[in-house]
Amino acid sequence: MRNPGGLVTGEDSNDDDDDNGVFEKNALSSTGLKKELDRPSLSSSSDSFMSETRFDQCSISPLSLKGIKDAGYEKMTVVQAATLPAIVKGKDVLAKAKTGTGKTVAFLLPSIEVVVKSPPLDRDQKRPPIIVLVICPTRELATQAATEANTLLKYHPSIGVQVVIGGVRIASEQRNLQANPCQILVATPGRLKDHIENTPGFATRLMGVKVLVLDEADRLLDMGFRKDIEKIITAIPKQRQTLMFSATVPEEVRQICHAALKRDHEFINTVEEGAEDTHSKVRQMHVIAPLDKQFPLLYVILKDHIADDPDYKVIVFCTTARVTGLVAGLLGELNLNIREIHSRKGQAYRTRVSDEFRKSRGIILVTSDVSARGVDYPDVTLVIQVGLPASREQYIHRLGRTGRKGKEGEGILLLAPWEEFFLSTARDLPITEAPMPSIDPDTKKKVERALSQLDMNSKQTAYQAWLGYYNSQKKVGNDKYRLVELANEFSRSMGLDTPPAIPKLVLGKMGLRNIPGLRSK
């Protein structure tokens, strides 16, 4: 019965605000209440991700504990042990917690307990109220949270989970909401707002919400969802429990705290002072090479890694969705085991590929920044970032797909010489220069042949997207003449001596009309 069911710029990139040291130990909560919460004792093992606290030490119902055990969980992560006691007592919580630390279970498990303790439904109640509302910034995170909820609900068959997200026909979601139980709803903000405004009876069902969860709160706000969230908050009861989880706590998150959380909420900082971040466990290297060498280099790096590790599991991040499609096509032509995820793919496809990659070994995922944060892929052996990251924070979030849950990982950043300035923004990170891989003539020819097999449309759209992305990067895009020279280098790297023509309207929006070297149509 459960049913989780134009102008191209850097469309998938979202910068993250740094919290600038807000809320250290002994910090004030957003409302000025002083908090100092004991963190759980760490395991004596080298894996500081885990605590010594067991789930059966928390006041969780027997059926939920059975589901937790079947899912393979016995001891809590540090984040779960720090937050669960306050949450199960019904307190509003703002938790500063890094991604990949088990926070999804930290908010789902006590939320399920609220549903379990709610009065049973009347038999004639066709559309029962939604009791738990979880808001996530992306479709992938929402789908992943719903999947986790269904795992935990194994022995609660009467509790239904549904997902409402963009990329799926709203009419299909409306039918599911009417036909199937939905005590727990996981949603992205835009689609949730659509249902509030357009789905008959939906607003009434939201009046039953007892728990609101804002997952990845900083990213929700970074992506421009503040107004949607404020509207959603007004559509649910004031008497509720609210849980906010955020990797950082910048000013905008603190402002939402005032609207969403009770004055006596607890701020729980699960980030140890001086503790190693996920990225500090990852061996980080950079390779500087001109654009015409980057496709062959990427192929050589991947082939070398595959030879070293038969259980390889690699994520390749690209600057935009269209460039992701081009790189995936190229690596596929080179007979590598490739999957791709980006915003130009439909949601059903993205979910299927995400699930396949999560379960597989010997596989490479080529993706845009839709996979940069929060999505949990176990045992990733290598993260490669091709081109200039949108920010230092985005570099770190991408890198965080490996080295998760205390495991070691490896990251390689592939930059052009004119992108090398990025390294000065990350001086505090242990990024070392990698030995330059050698490209033999046969490999170069093989890559050139593969590029020639790609259809012209994928090259044209990648060129336009590349130009739009770097046009938006101040240190590159400020000099429009130089930008066009670089874009045409990228065109030649794809095997196109003559750059593709771009619609005049698009060039106008980019501020690139009448710049020498561009072709318009």
Secondary structure as GFF3:
##gff-version 3
##sequence-region A 1 521
A	DSSP	beta_strand	50	54	.	.	.	ID=ss1
A	DSSP	three_ten_helix	55	57	.	.	.	ID=ss2
A	DSSP	alpha_helix	62	70	.	.	.	ID=ss3
A	DSSP	beta_strand	75	77	.	.	.	ID=ss4
A	DSSP	alpha_helix	78	88	.	.	.	ID=ss5
A	DSSP	beta_strand	93	96	.	.	.	ID=ss6
A	DSSP	alpha_helix	103	117	.	.	.	ID=ss7
A	DSSP	beta_strand	132	135	.	.	.	ID=ss8
A	DSSP	alpha_helix	139	152	.	.	.	ID=ss9
A	DSSP	beta_strand	161	164	.	.	.	ID=ss10
A	DSSP	alpha_helix	170	179	.	.	.	ID=ss11
A	DSSP	beta_strand	184	187	.	.	.	ID=ss12
A	DSSP	alpha_helix	189	198	.	.	.	ID=ss13
A	DSSP	alpha_helix	202	206	.	.	.	ID=ss14
A	DSSP	beta_strand	211	214	.	.	.	ID=ss15
A	DSSP	alpha_helix	217	222	.	.	.	ID=ss16
A	DSSP	alpha_helix	226	234	.	.	.	ID=ss17
A	DSSP	beta_strand	241	246	.	.	.	ID=ss18
A	DSSP	alpha_helix	251	260	.	.	.	ID=ss19
A	DSSP	beta_strand	266	269	.	.	.	ID=ss20
A	DSSP	three_ten_helix	278	281	.	.	.	ID=ss21
A	DSSP	beta_strand	282	288	.	.	.	ID=ss22
A	DSSP	alpha_helix	291	308	.	.	.	ID=ss23
A	DSSP	beta_strand	313	317	.	.	.	ID=ss24
A	DSSP	alpha_helix	321	333	.	.	.	ID=ss25
A	DSSP	beta_strand	338	341	.	.	.	ID=ss26
A	DSSP	alpha_helix	347	359	.	.	.	ID=ss27
A	DSSP	beta_strand	363	367	.	.	.	ID=ss28
A	DSSP	three_ten_helix	369	371	.	.	.	ID=ss29
A	DSSP	beta_strand	382	386	.	.	.	ID=ss30
A	DSSP	alpha_helix	392	399	.	.	.	ID=ss31
A	DSSP	three_ten_helix	404	406	.	.	.	ID=ss32
A	DSSP	beta_strand	409	415	.	.	.	ID=ss33
A	DSSP	three_ten_helix	417	426	.	.	.	ID=ss34
A	DSSP	beta_strand	431	433	.	.	.	ID=ss35
A	DSSP	alpha_helix	441	453	.	.	.	ID=ss36
A	DSSP	alpha_helix	456	471	.	.	.	ID=ss37
A	DSSP	alpha_helix	474	477	.	.	.	ID=ss38
A	DSSP	alpha_helix	480	493	.	.	.	ID=ss39
A	DSSP	alpha_helix	504	510	.	.	.	ID=ss40
###
